Amino acid sequence: MSSEAPRNSYLDQVVAQQQRLEVDLKAKRAPAMKMNQLAAPQAMRMARDRSDTGEVQLAEIEGAIRAQTGGQAASNAVEVRVTGFGMWKTVIVPPNAHVVHTRRGAAEPLHLGLGVSFRFNPYLDTYLAVPGAMQTIVINAHCICKELQGLLVQGYVQWIIQDFGTAYKKLDFGDAEDPMRLVNLQLREQAEAAIKDKVATMSIDDVLSDKQPIIEELTARLRHVAEGEGSSDKGLGLRIVTVQIKEAVVSSSRLWENLQKPFRAQRAKVARLAELESEEVISAREAISQKVRETTQMETERELSGLRAKNEAETHDREQAEKLRRSQQDQADALALAQAQQATALKKVALEMARVTAEAEAATLKLSTKHALEKLQADAETTLELLRADTAARRASLELATVSAREEVQNQLSPANLQARIISSLPQVMEKMPKPDELRSVTIGGSGGTDGQSLAGVVAQVVSVVNALQGVGKNGK
């Protein structure tokens, strides 16, 4: 039973790249598209077959995808505009494009330069238009270092046409879809070769840590080829703008892990040592802290015990002093209460004595007052009797004098005057007269006699009535 020999993945990768390079260098227009489409499935199939080995096949997959989509890429041709008809056409060239215009029978170009437009005779003339913008080449170089380990070095190169008169003679810009494709492909192959040559002399650590030697070597070789430095040849009429290495990746994932293990182990060692040292310091600090904490706790408990005993003694003394103070206060309150009760009793006795004295004095005063009042009443009654007698005597004398005066006046007045006065004073007399309880009718005179006698009789009767009424009023008083 025979076993299948192990496949050399790197050899398969080199063969696939070589086949793709041959296709790219020979393909033109539609044939290039067709060949790329035929080569792409084969490259993809080889990449899938070798992906089972665990090796990194990033460049192969990218090359297969680029080969598969190369025919569908956007056109990089110069958009030249041709106007006119027949032999009187004019070619309008964009200002950022190089152009060379030749004619049959002319040894030198009729027009050569950047953005030069010209008249064009399609029966005699031909022209070539190339982009004048800076070009960028992406590089993915699969290299073998000094330790015979696979590395993928990624970088890019930027270049520009410096002398188009030299460049169009030495370089192939004939691809109508992408005039720069073959030039970029050639420069990329030269750059990958330069990178592989330089990486082969370097260790894997140097490649991963310092990429400057690779950049210097690649720049020197490309400038020697493109610009012709170091020889009389003018080169290719190109100028290298910049060369950069972006990344270097170890193809084997297991080797990459092994390369990282020493650093990781060292860092883990440093971390573990730092952790142990930190743990030792922490343990020592924790022991010291625990000792200090326990010592502090014991001292605190001792101080607390002393403080508790002191507080208990002070509390006991305070309670005893409070009890003594309260007993003394109770005794003082009882003594004050007894004194107050005694003082109250004395006050009551004094008040009772004062009341009895006041009652005795009141009785004595009442008795003396009674005697004085009786004496005063007797004196008053005697004085009143005297006053009444004196008043009666004066009234009698006044009445006598009044009667005498009245009689004298009556004697002096004439009957007519008397009647007039009596008549004029009748209203006032009537107002001052008391209201009689009884109405008595008095008939005065008869029907005979003269008028003068009748009037004198009437007046006399009225006067007698008035006197009678006054006598009634006085008797009533």
Number of C-alpha atoms within 10 A of each C-alpha: 3 4 5 6 6 6 10 10 17 15 10 15 18 13 13 21 17 12 12 19 15 11 19 20 14 11 17 18 13 11 13 19 21 15 20 23 18 14 18 21 15 13 26 20 13 18 24 14 11 20 15 9 13 11 16 20 20 15 19 22 19 15 20 26 16 15 25 22 14 19 19 11 12 9 12 15 17 21 14 16 11 15 13 11 11 10 13 11 15 16 18 17 21 19 13 14 19 24 26 20 21 18 18 10 8 9 8 11 15 13 16 19 16 19 17 19 20 17 17 24 16 14 10 11 17 14 17 17 26 26 24 19 12 12 15 16 17 13 22 23 21 27 23 22 21 14 12 11 15 20 22 21 26 19 20 16 22 16 21 18 23 16 17 22 17 15 18 20 11 12 16 13 20 17 16 17 17 20 21 19 18 20 16 18 15 15 19 21 15 16 26 21 17 21 26 21 17 21 23 18 14 17 15 21 11 14 23 15 9 11 17 13 15 22 18 13 15 25 20 15 18 23 19 18 21 21 21 18 15 11 9 7 11 17 20 23 21 21 20 21 14 12 21 18 18 11 13 21 16 22 21 17 13 12 13 12 12 12 14 12 13 12 11 14 12 12 12 14 13 12 14 14 12 12 14 12 12 13 14 12 12 14 12 12 12 14 12 12 13 13 12 12 14 12 12 12 14 12 12 13 13 12 12 14 12 12 12 14 12 12 14 12 12 12 13 12 12 13 12 12 12 13 12 12 12 13 12 12 13 12 12 12 14 12 12 12 12 12 12 13 12 12 12 12 12 12 12 12 12 12 13 12 12 12 13 12 12 14 13 12 12 14 12 12 13 14 12 12 14 12 12 12 14 12 12 13 13 12 12 13 12 12 12 14 12 12 12 12 12 12 13 12 12 12 13 12 12 12 13 12 12 13 12 12 12 13 12 11 12 12 10 10 12 11 14 13 10 18 19 13 10 16 13 11 11 13 11 9 13 11 9 8 13 13 9 10 6 6 7 7 6 8 7 12 11 7 7 8 9 8 9 10 11 16 14 15 14 15 19 16 16 17 15 12 13 17 12 12 15 14 12 13 13 9 8 8 6
